[in-house]
Amino acid sequence: MSSMKERMHTGEIYIPDDEEIMSEQLKRLNKLYDFNMTRPTELDKREEMLKSMFAEIGENCYIEPPLHANHAGYHVHFGNNVYANFGLTLVDDTHIYVGDCTMFGPNVVIATAGHPILPELREKALQFNMPVHIGRNCWLGAGVIVLPGVTIGDNSVIGAGSVVTKDIPANVIAVGNPCRVLREIGEKDREFYFKDRKISDEWFK
């Protein structure tokens, strides 16, 4: 029979307050606490701390404290040039994958953990986890919530306040609760960056 720790990454139901899991988790959370206590001028220190906390983190990544993460990023994989504004929450009980150049607005939540619907099982505080995959060059607006098992394709934009319950394809704008595709990213977006405001030619050089 697999251990509770092993079940964290198989999608099976497990006991999250298992002694082995909790012992490791609390050590990681101490590191997260220290990261959140850094000064705004301690950029190099923050960068080194994130490298020691995350499963993988690329070059030129910036996370604005406070960062909240169940395992302090231990199951989180960031590419290069990932930006996260204030209050990113990573429920990283299993793996979260984020591609290069993706941006998170304030108070985004990426959740991998769920609990059974059956009341008798929830009384036992049981849990299961499903990984989340977010592609390259995505933008998740303020307050977006991404639920367990979701994949978001490359270049897609998720509107502020959306709750992403199902996979979102690449190259689209998706909004709402539940989040649905609004339209594809197209030629109009090469001309206008916000309502009737045109993009200057200087940005295409």
C-alpha positions, 0 to 999 in steps of 0.5 A: 500500500502506498504511503500518504506522502506518495498519494499526494501526487497520484490523485488518490484520497489521502490524509493531509495531516499525516505525520511525515507530510506535516513534519516536512511541510512545517519546515518548508513553511518556515522558509516561506515565512522568512521570504515574506519578511524580506525588505523590498530592497533585498531582491537578491536575497529573495531570488536566492530564497525562491531557488531554495524553496521552489521545485524549479524556478527560472531566471528573472522571476519576480514574486511580490510578497506576501506569497502564500503556499501550502508547501512554500513552493516545493511542488511549483515549477516556474519557467523564466520571466514569471511575474506575480503581484501581491498575494499569490496563493499556491495550494501546492499540495501537488505539482503546479507548472507555469511557463515562461513570461506568464503574469499573475495579477494580485490575489490569484489562487492556483489550487491543486487540492480538493476534498470529497463531496461525500460528507462522511469522507470530509468529516475525516478531513480527507483530501486529493490533489490534481496538478495544474498546468499554465502555459507560456506567456499567459496573463491571469488578471486580479483575483483569478481562481484556478481549480485542481486539474486545470490546464491553460494554454499558451498566450491565453488571458484570463479575465479578472475575477474568473473561476477556471473550472475546466481547461482553457485552450491557447490563444484566447481571452476567457472570462467569468464564473465558470470561466468560458472562452470569450474570443480568440486573440486576433488582428484587433489585438495587434492594433489596440491594447485597451479599448480604442487606444492604438499600439504604437509602431515602436513596440513592434521594432 
